[in-house]
Amino acid sequence: MMSDITLYELDGCPYCAKVIDKLNELDLEYDSISVPRSHGERTEVEEVSGQTGVPVIIDEAHGIHGMPESDDIVEYLEETYAWYLLTPERIG
Ligand SMILES: N[C@@H](CCC(=O)N[C@@H](CS)C(=O)NCC(=O)O)C(=O)O
């Protein structure tokens, strides 16, 4: 599905993997930005979310400018996009 989601992530981060699994399950397109390993260099993710942990998503179309916490993100994605899996086009 077309969407404007951006995901800040880090290779090998299990919390990020959880979010990526959900994005894939919901068939959502997203842009991925790898943050630096050093927290001190994570200036961009800190700007958008006020903290340096990943994952963080941006979904401007829905007013999400920088949401941290994988559990919150997964819940948000389900609430916002799970309907898509139930549309007649997909059920066939
Ligand atoms: N509770 C957070 C934990 C996220 C987390 O610990 N992410 C790691 C990488 S897997 C990180 O960015 N480190 C945060 C830190 O070390 O301060 C979530 O579920 O999103």
Ligand as a Chemical Component Dictionary entry (heavy atoms), coordinates in Angstrom:
data_LIG
# 
_chem_comp.id                   LIG 
_chem_comp.type                 NON-POLYMER 
_chem_comp.pdbx_formal_charge   0 
_chem_comp.three_letter_code    LIG 
# 
loop_
_chem_comp_atom.comp_id 
_chem_comp_atom.atom_id 
_chem_comp_atom.alt_atom_id 
_chem_comp_atom.type_symbol 
_chem_comp_atom.charge 
_chem_comp_atom.model_Cartn_x 
_chem_comp_atom.model_Cartn_y 
_chem_comp_atom.model_Cartn_z 
_chem_comp_atom.pdbx_ordinal 
LIG N1  N1  N 0 11.179 0.574  24.607 1  
LIG C1  C1  C 0 11.817 0.858  23.363 2  
LIG C2  C2  C 0 13.190 0.257  23.345 3  
LIG C3  C3  C 0 13.916 0.581  22.107 4  
LIG C4  C4  C 0 15.399 0.306  22.243 5  
LIG O1  O1  O 0 15.912 -0.063 23.300 6  
LIG N2  N2  N 0 16.085 0.499  21.118 7  
LIG C5  C5  C 0 17.502 0.355  21.087 8  
LIG C6  C6  C 0 18.000 -0.341 19.854 9  
LIG S1  S1  S 0 17.276 -1.972 19.700 10 
LIG C7  C7  C 0 18.081 1.735  21.109 11 
LIG O2  O2  O 0 17.875 2.551  20.235 12 
LIG N3  N3  N 0 18.723 1.996  22.212 13 
LIG C8  C8  C 0 18.215 2.902  23.184 14 
LIG C9  C9  C 0 19.267 3.153  24.215 15 
LIG O3  O3  O 0 20.229 2.364  24.268 16 
LIG O4  O4  O 0 19.141 4.166  24.897 17 
LIG C10 C10 C 0 10.953 0.344  22.243 18 
LIG O5  O5  O 0 10.266 -0.665 22.439 19 
LIG O6  O6  O 0 10.929 0.943  21.168 20 
# 
loop_
_chem_comp_bond.comp_id 
_chem_comp_bond.atom_id_1 
_chem_comp_bond.atom_id_2 
_chem_comp_bond.value_order 
_chem_comp_bond.pdbx_ordinal 
LIG N1  C1  SING 1  
LIG C1  C2  SING 2  
LIG C1  C10 SING 3  
LIG C2  C3  SING 4  
LIG C3  C4  SING 5  
LIG C4  O1  DOUB 6  
LIG C4  N2  SING 7  
LIG N2  C5  SING 8  
LIG C5  C6  SING 9  
LIG C5  C7  SING 10 
LIG C6  S1  SING 11 
LIG C7  O2  DOUB 12 
LIG C7  N3  SING 13 
LIG N3  C8  SING 14 
LIG C8  C9  SING 15 
LIG C9  O3  DOUB 16 
LIG C9  O4  SING 17 
LIG C10 O5  DOUB 18 
LIG C10 O6  SING 19 
# 
